[in-house]
């Protein structure tokens, strides 16, 4: 059952995002008003009202955010965490310093709701595995820039 928690991230979400091991679903709206969703794991939260995310510069989500400035982040993770986060969104760095192929978005938290239910328990979220050591090094450089912005 959905329950609006307020307009800030719970501390457990801030901590989880800053660990760099979470994959969420970032949704935006196309110019035609159609939903567009994508997995995103390059995120950091400097505080309870802000999330920085890195995406490929030419991704449709980036184009959508430039046009309408709105996004929705769905986060499901172990320990029975299920959150929907409504955000204002803007492009703040293009390109990123760590990679010319990437840009940085700023997601400003507008509303956070808990979507846990009395009937099921979330035990695990979306899990990923790096394809190579080069991937690990690349992602660490991106995370470092996000965390230090």
MARFINU-946653 format. One record per atom (N, C-alpha, C): residue in one letter; z, x, y. Coordinates in pm, whole numbers, plus 50000, padded with zeros to 5 digits. Example, Ala and Ser with C-alpha at 12.3 -4.5 7.8 and 13.67 -1.06 7.14 Angstrom:
2
a507805131949431 a507805123049550 a507805132049670 s507085128549775 s507145136749894 s507875129050003 
end
This chain:
149
x500005008449883 x500005000050000 x500005008950124 x499115006350216 x499025014450337 x500195011950430 x500685022950487 x501775022050584 x501475031950696 x501335026950818 x501085035650933 x502365043550961 x502215056850966 x503355065650988 x503515069751133 x502435069151210 x502495073251349 x501245080951388 x501385088851494 x500225096251545 x500415111451533 x501095115751430 x501305129951404 x501325132351253 x501005144551214 x500995148151072 x502415150651023 x502745145450904 x504035149150844 x504075164350821 x505255170250826 x505385184850811 x504805189750679 x504905181650573 x504355185950444 x502825187150450 x502165179250532 x500705180150548 x500355192650628 x501075195350736 x500845207550815 x500985219750725 x502055220250648 x502285231650558 x501165232950455 x500745221850397 x499705222050295 x498375226950353 x498005221850470 x496745226050532 x496755240950565 x497885246050606 x497975260250644 x498005269650525 x498225264450406 x498175272750285 x496745275650242 x495785267650288 x494385270050257 x493965266950115 x494685258150047 x494345254849908 x494015240149889 x493815232949997 x493595218649990 x492145215250022 x491575206349943 x490255200749972 x490455185950004 x489885181650114 x489985167650157 x488575162150175 x488475149450209 x487195143250239 x487175139950388 x486185145650458 x486015143250601 x484875133350619 x485175122150682 x484165111650703 x483835110450850 x482565107450876 x482085105251012 x481085093651007 x480575089851123 x479585079151132 x478275084551186 x477165080651122 x475845084551171 x475535076551298 x474465080251366 x474045072851486 x473735058251453 x473345055551328 x473055041751285 x474325034251244 x475475040851249 x476735034451213 x477085035151066 x476325043150989 x476595044350846 x477655055050820 x478525052850722 x479525062950690 x478875075150625 x479435086650653 x478965099250595 x480225107050557 x480345110950432 x481545117950385 x481175131250321 x482065140850333 x481855154050272 x483195160450237 x483235168450132 x484465175950104 x484595187450204 x485825190250244 x486095201350335 x487395208050293 x487385221250289 x488605228350255 x488965239350355 x488085242050448 x488375252050550 x489065245350668 x490385243850655 x491185236750756 x492495244150782 x493005242650902 x494335247650938 x494905238251044 x496235236951044 x496905228151140 x497905236351222 x497555239651347 x498485247351429 x499725239551470 x499615226051464 x500745217451497 x500505203751433 x501405194451458 x501335181351393 x500325171851456 x499665176051562 x498675167451630 x497255172851623 x497075184751564 x495765191451566 x495425197451430 x494145195851393 x493605202451274 x492325209551317 x492185222151281 x490925229351301 x490205229451167 x488905227151169 x488095227351047 x486825235251072 x486385242550971 x485135250250981 x484095243850890 x482895241950946 x481765236150871 x480515244250901 x479525242950814 x478235248850843 x477685242550972 x477115250551057 x476675245951188 x475665234551181 x474815234551080 x473745224651073 x474085212550986 x475345210750952 x475735199750865 x475665186350940 x475305175850870 x475205162450929 x476525158050992 x477635161650933 x478945157950989 x479115163651129 x478695175951150 x478785182151283 x477945174151382 x476725170851342 x475845162951430 x476475149551464 x477075142951365 x477715129951388 x478875131051486 x479675141451472 x480845143251558 x480415146351702 x479355154051717 x478845156751852 x478435143651920 x477835134551843 x477355121851900 x478485112251932 x479465110451838 x480445099851862 x481905104351869 x482195116951839 x483545122151859 x484635115851774 x484245110451657 x485245104051569 x485135109551428 x486285110251360 x486305114651221 x487505108451150 x487435108351018 x488535103350936 x488715112950820 x489925117850800 x490225127350695 x491055120450587 x490585120950464 x491315115450350 x491855127050269 x493155127150250 x493855138150186 x494685132850070 x494375137649949 x495155133949831 x495525146749758 x496795148249730 x497275160649673 x498465157649582 x498885167549504 x500035166049415 x501285161749490 x502325158549418 x503585153749475 x503415140149542 x502445132249492 x502225118549537 x501905117549685 x500975126049729 x500535125749868 x499155119249876 x499035108749958 x497765102149984 x497795097550130 x497005104350213 x497025101450355 x495625098650407 x495525089450501 x494315086950578 x494625090650721 x493805099450780 x494085104750912 x492905101851006 x493125092951100 x492105089451199 x492165099751311 x490995105051348 x490965116051444 x489895114251551 x490195119151669 x489155122351765 x488655136051725 x487365138751742 x486815151351693 x485845157351795 x485875170651803 x484955177451894 x484595191251839 x483435195851879 x482965209251846 x483565218751949 x484325228851903 x484975237751999 x484505252251990 x483835255951880 x483325269651871 x482035269551790 x480965274351850 x479665274451782 x478825286051834 x478725296651755 x479215298351618 x480635304051618 x481195304751497 x482505311051480 x482325326151486 x483395333151518 x483365347851522 x483205353651382 x483825347351282 x483805352551145 x482465350751076 x481655341251122 x480355338751060 x479465331051158 x478275336051178 x477305329351267 x476795316351207 x476995314351077 x476535302151010 x477525290651025 x478735293651073 x479805283651076 x480165279951220 x480695267751235 x481225263251363 x482635257751340 x483395256351448 x484755251251439 x484875237851508 x485505228551438 x485795215351492 x487285214351522 x487605206651624 x488995203151653 x489165188451623 x490085185251532 x490405171451498 x491745168151562 x491755158651654 x492985154451722 x493505141851655 x494685142851599 x495265131851521 x495555119851611 x495025108351571 x495255095751644 x496195086551568 x496015086151434 x496865077551351 x496905083051209 x498095083051151 x498275087451012 x498855076050933 x498215073250818 x498765062950730 x498955068850591 x499995064050527 x500255067750388 x499595057350298 x498845062050199 x498155053050108 x498685053949965 x499925057949949 x500495057849814 x500725043349772 x500795041149642 x500995027549590 x502175027349493 x502745015549471 x503855014649376 x503375015149230 x502055014649208 x501555013949070 x501065027149013 x500675036649097 x500195049549047 x500775060849130 x500805072749070 x501305084749138 x500155094749146 x499895100049266 x498905110649281 x499525123449226 x498865129449128 x499405141549067 x498595154049100 x497355151949145 x496515163449176 x495395158949269 x495015167649359 x493905164749448 x492625171149397 x491655172649485 x490385179049452 x490635194049439 x490195199949331 x490405214249308 x489075221549309 x489075233649365 x487865241849371 x488165255649315 x487105262949285 x487225276649236 x486155284949306 x486535296749354 x485565305549421 x484595311149319 x483335311649358 x482285316549267 x482275331749254 x482805338849356 x482765353449351 x483815359349444 x484025372349433 x484935379349523 x484395378749667 x483085379249682 x482475378149815 x482835364849880 x482855354049801 x483255340849853 x484695341249901 x485565347049822 x486985347949857 x487155355349990 x486465366450006 x486555374350129 x486025366550249 x484895359750230 x484305351650337 x485275340550379 x485825333350283 x486725322250314 x487995327150382 x488505338550341 x489715343950406 x489445347250553 x488265352550583 x487925355450722 x487855342550805 x487295332050747 x487215319150816 x488615313350837 x489435313450729 x490805308350741 x491585316050847 x491435328950851 x492145337050952 x491775332551093 x490495330051116 x490075325551249 x490625311751280 x490625302751182 x491175289351203 x492675290051235 x493395297751157 x494845298751174 x495245305151306 x494385313651358 x494715320951481 x494045315151605 x493565303051595 x492915296651711 x493885287951788 
end
